[in-house]
Amino acid sequence: MQVFGTLPEGTVKDLRDIVAACDGLAVSRTAGARSTTPFPNSTDLELALAPLLKNRGFEHHVRFKHPRTGKGFEYDFWRPVGHVAMEILGYRAADAVCKDILKFHVHDLTRVGVVWVPRWKWISGSRTDTNFRATMKALAFADAFMRVEALVAVPYDWREDAGELSWTLALGPDLLPEGLTGGREYGCRSTQVSHVASLIAGSGAGVRH
């Protein structure tokens, strides 16, 4: 997972445990595929994650009100302990992450914002990482002004399962491209500045792993 900002040590352990528990999770696709590669969509992943996350203190589909307009918005998952919000991104991750960043920012109680990001976007059987890199770039920029303590990206991919329309979730540091595994310490914002320029240039460099 990739961290922008200062992640409390207790939350570091919790998120690492979640990632470890979810690696290899079986996920079934419930709707028609959008491309020739029929991976599960973000809703399929969200539903598969729900039981595991609920056992770890997260609530599913939690609604809040915008502090100024009073209009409602929703988190996919919310954990009151540690004030952790979690959003599951899919095919349109690069667009959706901007909305999620704003939700993390306007909600006074949110201290940590977590987004699950597909490592690859598949178009006509070919994969591209432009969606993933654009998402990481948005998080890097947002870290400069966010009121939250940390933004966390959890990259994911899929492995084909033996069952029909069934896949297993793939997580881990091997999903991060070169240049995204730098930095050893959580909460070290000084390394952030040097990486923003390379993100803009398209190298995808991040902050911490």
C-alpha positions, 0 to 999 in steps of 0.5 A, a space after each residue: 500500500 502507498 501512504 501519503 501523509 502521517 499514518 498512525 502506527 495502530 492504523 498501519 498495522 490494521 491496514 496491513 492485516 486487512 491487506 494480508 487477509 484479503 489477498 486471495 479473496 474469491 470474488 464473483 462477477 455479477 454483471 456483464 463485463 465492460 471489456 473482453 477481460 471479464 474481471 469483477 467490477 468495483 461493486 463486486 469487490 465491495 460486496 466481497 470485502 464487506 464481511 471481512 471489513 465488518 469483522 474489523 470494525 468497519 460499517 458498510 454504506 455510511 451516510 454523512 451530511 456536507 457541513 455547508 450544504 447539508 446534502 448527503 454523501 456516502 462512504 463505502 466503508 467507515 470505521 469510527 475507531 481511528 476515523 478511517 474512511 474507505 472507498 473502492 475504486 474501479 474502471 473510472 478510478 482516475 475520475 472517482 478519486 477526485 470526488 473521494 478526496 473531496 469527501 475525505 476533506 469536507 468530513 470533519 471526523 475523517 482522519 485517514 482516507 483509503 482508496 482501493 485502486 485497480 492496478 490496470 485498466 483493460 480496454 479491448 483486451 489490452 491493459 494500461 496503467 494510465 488510470 492508476 498513475 493518474 489516481 496516484 498523482 491526484 493523491 499526491 497533489 491532495 496531500 498538500 492541502 488535505 485536512 486528513 492525517 493520511 491518504 492511502 492507496 491499496 493497489 489491486 489486481 485479479 487472478 483467474 480462479 477455477 470457478 466460472 465467473 470467479 476471480 481471486 484478489 491479488 494484493 501486495 508490493 509487487 503491484 507497485 511499479 518501479 519508483 513507487 516503493 521508495 521511502 521507509 518511514 510513515 509520516 515523513 512528508 519531507 520526501 513528498 515534495 521531491 516526488 510530485 514533479 516525477 508524478 506530474 511527468 508520468 513516472 508514477 513515483 510515490 512516497 512511502 510503501 
